Amino acid sequence: MSTPFYVSPQQAMADRAEYARKGIARGRSVVVLQYTDGIVFVAENPSRALHKVSEIYDRIAFAAVGKYNEFENLRIGGVRYADLRGYTYDRDDVTARGLANVYAQTLGTIFSSVGEKPYEVELIVAEVGAAPEDDQIYRLPHDGSIVDEHGAVAVGGNSDQIGSYLDQRHRDGMTLAEALALAVESLARDSNGNSERQLTAEQLEVAVLDRTRPQQRKFKRILGRQLSRLLETESAATTKTDEPSDDDEE
Amino acid sequence: MEANTRKPGHLPAAFLTPGSSSFLDFLGEHSPELLPGNRTLPAVKGAIELPHGTTIVAAVFDSGVVLAGDRRATMGNVIAQRDIEKVFPADEFSAVGIAGTAGLAVEMVKLFQLELEHYEKIEGATLSLEGKANRLSTMIRGNLGMALQGLAVVPLFAGYDTDRARGRIFSYDVTGGRSEELGFASTGSGSVFARGALKKLYRKDLTEQQTVTAVVQALYDAADDDSATGGPDMTRRIFPVVTVITEDGYRRYADSDVASIARSVLDGRLEFPDGPRAEVL
């Protein structure tokens, strides 16, 4: 019988964290921003069928980066958890905090169990409240920790840079078009901080949790023409403010 | 994911197992005790008296379908509830109206709504109208044991078929047998009278407003001849629930709108208690 190599627990955990982080960093980022009427999710995702952002429950949505099969599994688990809970108790008893806790426990167990490979995913669970101060955004890294976020948050490859870019520019009370423009701007920057890429509506997956929606289910995808129109209105507005002299001449 | 099954606060293994998009199937595997059809009933002698919901009527018009129900629940000869609601939205483009044991029926509707919503969230697409109608069939069939003991639930399902661009109605029997109805349909104890009324009033070319009026007339006739069906209650201001599903989705008529229709129906009845008269030939 061969003696197994001794690996210190610190080293083992650091290796696992490194493995998960590398997997996550390979994917494109997702950003989540609060705006005056709710929360907007923006992902760079050319696929129309494989979503990075999805609905979990009436006021709760889910965004993820990393390995598709792993976060898809967690998403389905979350939908089942929420629907079962809402059916056993009441629809109001399904909360983002409860869901984030369950996700954290699940991710944490997988991360620290030696028999399994750690999940290469990072999740965001957000719940829209009756007012902006009631909104909740939780970020769940691969190791099972929970970070309570406010304003704007980014996950995925290059998330540190995008995150700090967003933090500097995001403010309370933005309109949807403004928040969307900021999100697209932040996603279009490459790892050197240059913004030479142009993201079109076809490359973006956009969804909102809109508190003003009359239906019980506040989640809504923004697709096709509506998305292009929103992107256009904002870029038109910025060019106008950039060149005020033109307006003066008219 | 073995480790998860033992610890509290985690997603149990069943939650993370890839598989069906059906909430019913998931419930059946994970918590079968929550499925209404899975309960074993003690043997009971004779009939037990439970609140029963009564008449539901549906009719198709040019651009959609109307589904409406009266507001009475009866328990033997007692009126158990005057303002019960028996017509519910199933999802954005369909609605379900229920007759039979009220408690079970309301639970079944709740589960049916969840089934459609769950599928939509997991799959990212909605079921076809036929698919929805078939799911409801399965749920009623699951209730057959209880139905044979006197706890039957018989719904009427109506929806707008976005593929075929028209409203459609499905009726059921206690075994889950499903049949599509053309034009109009009714279920519940007053259904015979409502159907008789609609036979004389219904035409394919009625507008939405006229179809709604015809349906309210039919409910009035059902209440006229069936003691378990409630007519419009002017003193308490309780009126039938009227819902319409069109291309734009599900919409419930405001009580004030139904009230004015009910009032005009009632005014007509003051002159002719048996309602509008049809040609003999």
Interface residues (C-beta under 8 A of the other chain):
Chain A: A49 H51 S54 E55 I56 N73 L74 I76 G77 G78 V79 R80 Y81 D83 L84 G86 Y87 T88 N101 V102 Y103 Q105 T106 T109 I110 S113 E116 R217
Chain B: M1 A3 N4 K7 G9 H10 L11 F15 L16 P18 F23 F26 L27 H30 S31 L34 K110 L111 L114 E117 H118 K121 I122 G124
